[in-house]
Amino acid sequence: MAPERNIDIELRLLIEAIYLKYNYDFRNYSGASIKRRVRHALTQLNCKTISALQEKILHDPDMFMELLQYLTIPVSEMFRDPPYFLALRQQVVPLLKTYPSVKIWVAGCSTGEEVYSLAILLKEEGLLDRSIIYATDINPRSLEKAQRGIFNLETVQGYAANYQNAGGLAALSDYYTAAYDSALFDKSLRDHVTFADHSLATDSVFSETQLISCRNVLIYFDNALQNRALGLFHESLCHRGFLGLGSKESLEFSNYGSAFEALSKQERIFRKT
């Protein structure tokens, strides 16, 4: 086992190499989180050292794409934290209905479970037909899966309780077609979603939005990158727009603490002041 200092040096060089070669910027991600993910990737990709992994990804783009699956977190679930979606339904949607059209940004959408959850909520509240959901992520494989709208059937069936606890007005199964072991979500939901590659570390704002949902993403950033992301959200949101964060995320110690007020502090839903 290499001394910890050597590992830290190798890790820094790997992250820099990824940025220079592929323009994916992990330099301001949480060091402990990145180190943990890279160590896991070493065993999965059959590399003894981080330096060996770096050599592979520099000369093999396919190997980098494999590594990217470990550096990002393509894990989500539908209607995750049901009280969050219930608060959106009860406190945010009535205000969104006052707009002639609604634009929503799901930043760090992973494989799309939250995107489809929001689309279902909007459909039930009569808002989907005049809404556009921008679903963005840095992982092209995750985006591709999200765009297909096909998920494991048993897993989706396990989301039924989340859906009901989030205030669902029907049955979750009404929104997908089951075939073999898969669940294909209705095209009517996907028709209102634009999937796009976007990095909170390097890219800029692309549209004015009324609601941004970025949940369980900022916890993987250091303070500087958290502030950059929050700055993008503040710039993107319209006057009195809404921001939803993850259950372990807060604005309290950021540069934007005074730029938002809590609409539902417990559910981490904020409104631009």
Buried (B, 14 or more C-beta within 10 A) or exposed (E): EEEEEEBBBBBBEBBBBBBEBBEBBBBBBBEEBBBEBBEEBBEEBEBEBBBEBBBBBBEEEEBBBBBBBBBBBBEBBBBBBBBBBBBBBEBBBEBBEEBEEBBBBBBBBBBBBBBBBBBBBBBBBEBBEBBBBBBBBBBEBBBEBBBBBBBEBEEBBEBBEBBBBBBBEEEBBEBBEEEEEBBBBBEEBBEBBBBBEBBBBEBEBBEEBBBBBBBBBBBBBBEEBBBBBBBBBBEBBEEEBBBBBBBEBBBEEBBBEEBBEBBBEEBBBBBBE
